[in-house]
Amino acid sequence: FSFPLSLSRQSTLQDGGEEVEEGAVYHVTLRRVQIEQAANKGARWLGVEEDELPPEHTISQYETCKIRTIKAGTLEKLVENLLTSFGDNDFTYISIFLSTYKTFSSTNEVLELLLNRYGNLATLSCEEDGSQISSESSAVLQTAIASILRAWLDQCSEDFREPPNHPSLLKLLDYLKINMPGSEPEKRAQNLLERFQNQEVEHDSVFYNTSLSNLCDEEELDIRNLEEFSLFEEDLVAEQLTYMDAKLFKNVVPYHCLGRIWSRRDKKENKHLASTIRATISQFNTVTKCVISTILKGKELKTQQRAKIIEKWIYIAHECRILKNFSSLKAIISALQSSPIYRLKKTWACVPKDLLVMFEELSEIFSDHDNYLTTRELLMKEGTSKYANLDSSVKENQKRTQKRLQIQKDMGLMQGTVPYLGTFLTDLIMLDTALPDYVE
């Protein structure tokens, strides 16, 4: 449906059921759109713009448009819908497809479908029935394919990492050199290939120079001199942990998080599967073990000394919270809540009450109440904020927090957020179990 001379639109949505065609099932949404138009055609004839007319000189009309969203389909239809979605400005579908197709297909298979069926511009002049298509339509199709390839290279570049030869990326480069020479996608594909090759030469790739032992067996952080540990500034320890966690988080390949991929990690043939997620979990477990070992390792330590170490870790956890590093924060809290530490009743009795309150407040962030609602809401809130939003019932904690935040603001620092991935991995595995990939 078209919307001639529309000025403003107010829409209401209505479920239109499903439409089934060969190879695809679509969910239909009917959108009733209100269109304000000039009541006087003479005004338009005189050249009066509609937005210059007062409300009493306009009338409201309604039109209904049908929106189809693909619900299920063959791989061919899903790939075809990439082009349809681009034409409809539905970039959400493109992102969803690129993030999830690896659970039921491969990079090479999707690339072949996209390029061979829709991207061969030399043969696009003829339809299957022999009729000609316009150069304008061909240009639109080329623009759509270029945009999809650009999004693929930007959002899911790791899909093309297939050492040592990277066949899918080479196939894409050959296509771009012939059909889109000098284009932005060609430059990005060439840069990506060079980056992969350089990483292999320098043995600097996170994904392929990490040994299996490093992925599966967490390193033990050996702090032999506990007296030296007590001299470390809490904020510096938190900053170092955040640096390490942020680096690992930025390297996470999105499809490694998918339930279908992650749930297969324990099989022998999949020992290298989801390496970027394994790396974050290895770091998490290393931090947890470090917290426990610093508290328990020194047999000669007195109760007061162990309490001081617990206090220090609570302060470090608080600094991680200020830095919005929820990964190390969760690791430290989990360690302090573990049975070996929790059972130290006399030690905990020596921890000041205000620090116990701080610990409880930090622990509440990861409460499993209402399916971890607090964690989810906090991440939504903090994910787009420049600084952490902290509230505390202890005045001393408030002063400490405000001082640290003010220092960050004075330095002009803006923080990203490092989430705790465990909650989301569990969600994705549950979704994968509940929702089958194939429908009848």
Order of alpha helices (4+ residues) and beta strands (2+ residues): beta-beta-alpha-beta-alpha-alpha-alpha-alpha-alpha-alpha-alpha-alpha-alpha-alpha-alpha-alpha-alpha-alpha-alpha-alpha-alpha-alpha-alpha
